[in-house]
Amino acid sequence: MTAQLDSFYPTRVAFGTLEEIHRAAANALSADVLDFVEGGAGKEITLRENRTAFDRWRILPEPMSGVGTPSTRTELLGLPLETPILTAPFGGDALYHPDGHLAVTRAAQARGALSIAPEAGSYSYQQVRAAAPGAARIAQIHPFAHAALVAERVTRLGFEALCVTVDCPVGGFRTRNMGNRFDPDQRHFAGNLTGEDGAPGVAEVFGQLLKRGGVVWDWAELATVAREFELPWIAKGILTPAAAERALDIGASALVVSNHGGRQVDPAPASLDMLPAIRAAAGPRVPILLDSGIRTGSDIYLALALGADAVIIGRAAIYGLAAAGQPGVDRVLELLTEELRTLMILSGAATIADIDRDRILRAAA
Ligand SMILES: Cc1cc2nc3c(=O)[nH]c(=O)nc-3n(C[C@H](O)[C@H](O)[C@H](O)COP(=O)(O)O)c2cc1C
């Protein structure tokens, strides 16, 4: 008789590693869609830096820590999180799997994570929220002319916070897409084309992003519209202390330190490298999320140690989605959380708040 060990290690059914999920996603997608997902702007320096920035830090082990069952529970703007992970608002989701954000959001709900419903998604805000109302509580909007209408619409739908993308007045100079003559079916970005009230939606967003150089809002224009928001709003795409201060000045309740996954300004600094200065500028109480480059549980640990309260996963969620729909995203969230939990035990952090700067070390150059 073989002893049956209670093991986290994969059975025949589940994906064993995130790398396996990444490979399955790469096999599932056509070359041009894969490039759209994987690619960055320009020379892709930022895309690469987003990963290597994490490699410059080390986590300090704590022998005999006495921490056996750490808690990954936390909260953001009063919304509970069983794990400090949100899924990103990414457009074109049905290009990666027919269930798109419906699958992502259901997986997030099952794992006690939150999902940010995108404006340029394949499904409407209403459909994403109906799929998993426990996770679909934040709606992402672009600060274009129709922003007030969209904000009103998502407020009526029951969303509890807005995520305003402030770093994307036009799409970045995405060289891979240009090489591929990438021309996706715009319906995949048109889930919010019209609201139930006929409000303008993503058609306008898409036009703006492709136009390069139409009307681009400044902080004062955003401030005017944001004053009317009935929900707290999160500024997504903050990469400097000055931008953090501007966003907070005009009423942002939280920040996402992000370079849009290396898809906008290239070369821009890695999100992780800018996080400590932004935390210092924002002060200790402003909720800060980090995205751009999160691929492992150790990445999450380092982001939290350097000042983030939670992280957002973009491509990691897309890999799970493309590989296997909802179960794929579920496995990504499970693997990330289990690695984080393991590191918390090994480094003596009993709670998310325990993960601080003293537990990590900048590696020698
Ligand atoms: C395919 C794709 C589409 C995206 N679409 C949007 C979008 O419509 N709005 C937005 O705010 N961010 C969008 N993003 C950026 C993500 O929200 C997030 O900031 C980024 O993916 C984080 O980096 P990571 O992919 O390295 O995790 C998109 C990212 C990808 C990869």
The ligand as an SDF file (V2000), in Angstrom:
LIG
                    3D

 31 33  0  0  0  0  0  0  0  0999 V2000
   -4.1490   42.4840  -24.0070 C   0  0  0  0  0  0  0  0  0  0  0  0
   -4.2260   43.6070  -23.0180 C   0  0  0  0  0  0  0  0  0  0  0  0
   -5.2800   44.5110  -23.0870 C   0  0  0  0  0  0  0  0  0  0  0  0
   -5.3600   45.5590  -22.1480 C   0  0  0  0  0  0  0  0  0  0  0  0
   -6.4210   46.4310  -22.1960 N   0  0  0  0  0  0  0  0  0  0  0  0
   -6.5320   47.4100  -21.2430 C   0  0  0  0  0  0  0  0  0  0  0  0
   -7.6590   48.2890  -21.2130 C   0  0  0  0  0  0  0  0  0  0  0  0
   -8.5760   48.1980  -22.0510 O   0  0  0  0  0  0  0  0  0  0  0  0
   -7.6970   49.2520  -20.2480 N   0  0  0  0  0  0  0  0  0  0  0  0
   -6.7070   49.3670  -19.2910 C   0  0  0  0  0  0  0  0  0  0  0  0
   -6.7890   50.2210  -18.4070 O   0  0  0  0  0  0  0  0  0  0  0  0
   -5.6410   48.5340  -19.2970 N   0  0  0  0  0  0  0  0  0  0  0  0
   -5.5390   47.5690  -20.2290 C   0  0  0  0  0  0  0  0  0  0  0  0
   -4.4460   46.7230  -20.2110 N   0  0  0  0  0  0  0  0  0  0  0  0
   -3.4130   46.8860  -19.1680 C   0  0  0  0  0  0  0  0  0  0  0  0
   -3.7440   46.0390  -17.9540 C   0  0  0  0  0  0  0  0  0  0  0  0
   -4.9040   46.5090  -17.2990 O   0  0  0  0  0  0  0  0  0  0  0  0
   -2.5810   46.0250  -16.9340 C   0  0  0  0  0  0  0  0  0  0  0  0
   -2.2540   47.3390  -16.5790 O   0  0  0  0  0  0  0  0  0  0  0  0
   -1.3380   45.3130  -17.4520 C   0  0  0  0  0  0  0  0  0  0  0  0
   -1.6820   44.1760  -18.2240 O   0  0  0  0  0  0  0  0  0  0  0  0
   -0.4590   44.9000  -16.2670 C   0  0  0  0  0  0  0  0  0  0  0  0
    0.7350   44.3140  -16.6700 O   0  0  0  0  0  0  0  0  0  0  0  0
    0.9710   42.7200  -16.7710 P   0  0  0  0  0  0  0  0  0  0  0  0
    0.2430   42.2780  -18.0360 O   0  0  0  0  0  0  0  0  0  0  0  0
    2.4510   42.5910  -16.8880 O   0  0  0  0  0  0  0  0  0  0  0  0
    0.3780   42.0820  -15.5400 O   0  0  0  0  0  0  0  0  0  0  0  0
   -4.3570   45.6880  -21.1500 C   0  0  0  0  0  0  0  0  0  0  0  0
   -3.3120   44.7600  -21.0900 C   0  0  0  0  0  0  0  0  0  0  0  0
   -3.2340   43.7300  -22.0060 C   0  0  0  0  0  0  0  0  0  0  0  0
   -2.0950   42.7370  -21.9020 C   0  0  0  0  0  0  0  0  0  0  0  0
  1  2  1  0
  2  3  1  0
  2 30  2  0
  3  4  2  0
  4  5  1  0
  4 28  1  0
  5  6  2  0
  6  7  1  0
  6 13  1  0
  7  8  2  0
  7  9  1  0
  9 10  1  0
 10 11  2  0
 10 12  1  0
 12 13  2  0
 13 14  1  0
 14 15  1  0
 14 28  1  0
 15 16  1  0
 16 17  1  0
 16 18  1  0
 18 19  1  0
 18 20  1  0
 20 21  1  0
 20 22  1  0
 22 23  1  0
 23 24  1  0
 24 25  2  0
 24 26  1  0
 24 27  1  0
 28 29  2  0
 29 30  1  0
 30 31  1  0
M  END
$$$$
